[in-house]
Amino acid sequence: MAVPVEVLRPGTAHETAVIEFRAGLVGLPSLTRFLLVARGPTPWWWLQSVDAPAIALAVIDPLRVDLGYSPILPETALRDVEAASVREVALLCVAVPEMDGSATVNLLAPLVIHVPHRLAVQVVLEPGSYPLRHRFEP
């Protein structure tokens, strides 16, 4: 049976939709359970903490930002999410939306999500491989 979870951002979610970041996120190591909440007809999603619902990060599919985005993921990332290959994972990137509708997107530290297992990890790529603050105008 699905248990409703408090969602402060527009949208709905259930406990069965929780994604577990076993090591937390960079800067938020104690928060490990998150929901992906659609943000209406936009390319953005909210990654909202289940344990601290007031904390939600804007995230986006990096291919919406850079069609050539193809980071080399460390093998530990796949092991951490129990994926056999990179084809089994989805990538999202944290963004900071600006008042003018643009945003800066962190392409250097993608979120690696194994959707069937609902496990995820944030990896920091090799310095210089992608920008920490990539300007994006949807």
C-alpha positions, 0 to 999 in steps of 0.5 A: 500500500502506498503511503502519501508523502508531504509535498510542498511543491506542486505535484503529488507523490507516494512513498513508493516513489522515494529515491534513496541517495545512500551517501546523501548529496554534496552539501546535504549528506544527512538527507538521503530520501528524495522525491522527483516532483514534476514542475508543470509544463517545463523542463524542470523537476523538483528533487524534494527531500522526504525528511526535510520537505522544505528542501527542494532542488531544481533539477533538469535532464542534462541533454536538455542543456547540452546535447553532447553531454556524455560524462564518463562515470566512475565504475563506483557510481554504477555499483553504488546504484546497483546498475550493470551498465550505464544504459540502466541509469538516468542522469539529472543535474542540479540547477539554480533558476534565475528570475529572468527565466535562465538558470545555471546548471551544474554539469560537473556533478550529475545525479546518477539514478537507477530508476527500477531500484530507486537508488541514486548517487551524486558523482563529481566528475574530473575537474575541467570535464564539464562546467560547474555553472553552465548558463542555460536559457530554456 
